[in-house]
Amino acid sequence: MLNLGPIAVDPPLFLAPMAGITDRDFRLIVRRIGGVGVVTMEFLQSKGLVEGDRRICRQLWFDEEERPLSIQIYGSDADIMAEAARIVEARGADICDINMGCPANKILKGCSGAALMGDLKLAERIIKTVRRSISIPLTVKFRLGLDERRMNYLELGRICEAHGVQAVILHPRTARQMYRGEAAWQHLSALKEAVSIPVIGNGDVRQAEDALRMLQQTGVDGVMVGRGATRNPWIFGQIAALLSKGKMPMPTMEDRRHLILDHFRTVIEREDDKMARFKLATFTNWYSHGLAEGLRLRRQIHAMETTQGFLDAIEEHFDTVVLAEAA
Ligand SMILES: Cc1cc2nc3c(=O)[nH]c(=O)nc-3n(C[C@H](O)[C@H](O)[C@H](O)COP(=O)(O)O)c2cc1C
């Protein structure tokens, strides 16, 4: 078990923030399957939050059942970040997280996300101001640095510790690397040695066994899983079972079919047609990994023009390909 201030994270497993993915529906799916300690919302732009942008404020919505829940904010102005963090606290989040790792150009240009690793003075000002402005636990998520010649994650980790941050989350790739290559887990051990606050390890946990390997090899206090959970939302329950030396639950193809269709029906109910089709296509990309003839399904889905067409195509794919093959 891991404690972040008054929040018990048990088991010490985190669903990573993923823009376009970890919306309320997906967080609930993961929470209901079980085994996850904390679920994290998609990142929220601090400026939009403070200005009351409707789309961003709508994203802030969550369900009591999701708790403990972390809400991540990004931005480059310390006062606006502090105000956004106060909104996050007032809205009832259990944890506030600051994004200092996003490598997307759009975010870097605004000197947010990983760009803050190129300006540690500004990063420090943000951390200090936000920490003073809220009383819920604060975490900071970052990468190794801007590129391999400028790896300053140890320095940033120490800044976090000095200003009372409850835990740091490291995805050990540089911003330049984006998602290429392998996450260099040895840096998780180095950060663990450099700071005395909890370190959460993130990066390339694809299967339950990887999480155990990360904990054993690096000594991190917790594990955060992103893409692995989109392909397999059962992964947290599987890791939790391995941690308690229990039997690892394996979803059947019927379980997968129900999960996909239930999720998609909720998306269709909740979103407008354009957003629903976008989300269904995104999730089909993730969910179809490892399914028989997944590529064919993905191609077919991308040509769909109606949401009902999506559901029919998935039903049919399971009936004629997946379950037929499993029989
Ligand atoms: C589609 C997608 C969206 C992401 N959005 C965010 C985000 O909003 N905030 C953030 O800190 N990281 C974001 N990330 C990075 C993940 O949180 C995580 O650090 C990264 O995927 C490495 O972990 P993994 O190998 O378990 O996926 C995103 C990653 C993906 C694939």
The ligand as a Gaussian input file, in Angstrom:
#p B3LYP/6-31G(d) Opt

LIG

0 1
 C       -3.232000       8.581000     -26.362000
 C       -2.350000       9.048000     -25.227000
 C       -2.677000      10.206000     -24.532000
 C       -1.863000      10.652000     -23.472000
 N       -2.244000      11.762000     -22.752000
 C       -1.521000      12.137000     -21.661000
 C       -1.970000      13.189000     -20.801000
 O       -3.042000      13.787000     -20.992000
 N       -1.172000      13.511000     -19.740000
 C        0.013000      12.855000     -19.471000
 O        0.687000      13.172000     -18.500000
 N        0.422000      11.842000     -20.251000
 C       -0.318000      11.465000     -21.304000
 N        0.083000      10.379000     -22.039000
 C        1.258000       9.611000     -21.604000
 C        0.847000       8.475000     -20.651000
 O        0.258000       8.975000     -19.468000
 C        2.071000       7.619000     -20.268000
 O        3.012000       8.439000     -19.613000
 C        2.749000       6.967000     -21.482000
 O        1.789000       6.454000     -22.381000
 C        3.723000       5.865000     -21.069000
 O        3.069000       4.871000     -20.346000
 P        2.578000       3.464000     -21.020000
 O        3.776000       2.856000     -21.683000
 O        2.021000       2.666000     -19.876000
 O        1.527000       3.842000     -22.031000
 C       -0.698000       9.939000     -23.113000
 C       -0.375000       8.782000     -23.834000
 C       -1.181000       8.323000     -24.866000
 C       -0.800000       7.066000     -25.584000

